[in-house]
Amino acid sequence: MSKVPKQLSNKELALFFDQFAMTLDAGLTHMDGINIMMEDAASAEGKKILEVIMESLHEGKLLFQAFQVSGVFPKYALDMIEIGERSGKLDEVTHSLAAYYEREDNIAQGIKSAVTYPVMIIFMMFIVILVLVIKVLPVFNQVYNQLGSSMSGFSKGLLDFGTTISRYSLLFIGILLLLVILYFVFSKTVKGRRLFAKFLSRFPLSRGFYEKIAAGRFASSMALTMNTNLGPDESLAMVEKAIDNDFVEKKIAVCRERIRQGASFSESIVESRIFNNLYSRMISVGGKSGSIDKALEKISKNYESEIDDKISNIISIIEPSLVIVFSVIVCLILLSVMMPLMSIMSTIG
């Protein structure tokens, strides 16, 4: 049995789970649903993926195991499918995954569109600065020498920097190529994206953002396991696998330990501090009123809104900040050269 190694994109995942959810809503079994999707597959690659899944199901594997064998689904999707199977809420999970990956695709496209212009600005301004440092400053240095003076301070440092770049241009080109290769490794491969995401989840400036994503995933996943035959500890053990965030996983471990000691589920969530104070109060109230699943769903949606707002704010700040920074750098370069030159010319005059 051959595997399909290329992982599906967010857009493809959203479309797949949306179609799969429709077959389940129609009252079909998951095997019938996969079979219908296989018959209607628009591409040979998509049909091959579904054939691999169908073959695994005929061998007696569970649905999440069959998806895993295909090699094209991310860990989060596999963990959520397992939760759906074991909790009896596979239809809800597939709808949730379709919405989740559609949202991930929209966020990615929004970031890509918003970042394209700033990246172009960075590239163009970087070229301008390099031309000033490598080509223009040496000309001014010759003028200074002819006038019996020389560059000093900031302009002299920039001139030396430009000379170094010219002298070791091959080395800098090699470093640039290495950075490009690393970019493709971390952005185009599953392992690379996973390592990069793990780094960002631990990096101080981005850790809080990724903790919110993990907390939102936790709330969404736990809401699906409520009102099922799964116990709190078993539900937490399953959801823990879908989080993929060390900091939140430690808090879940604390929550599970409190449950083993006899605390209620809502008390354990509050004491483990997985959520902030406001959301913890919502969990506490939900636990007392028997509507903890609705509280978790509300928290999940609130985290989604917070994450969207955070991304929008970051993007809105990046563009003007880059323009200001590079404009200041160019002005400093020109002023560091022109001011001494004007002083010399006025003295000569």
Secondary structure, DSSP 4 states (H G I P E B T S, - for coil): -----SPPPHHHHHHHHHHHHHHHHTT--HHHHHHHHHHT-SSHHHHHHHHHHHHHHHTT--HHHHHHHHT-S-HHHHHHHHHHHHHT-HHHHHHHHHHHHHHHHHHHHHHHHHHHHHHHHHHHHHHHHHHIIIIIHHHHHHHHHHTT----HHHHHHHHHHHHHHHTHHHHHHHHHHHHHHHHHHHHSHHHHHHHHHHHHHSHHHHHHHHHHHHHHHHHHHHHHTTSS--HHHHHHHHHHHH--HHHHHHHHHHHHHHHTT--HHHHHHHHTSS-HHHHHHHHHHHHHT-HHHHHHHHHHHHHHHHHHHHHHHHHHHHHHHHHHHHHHHHHHHHHHHHHHHHHHHHH-
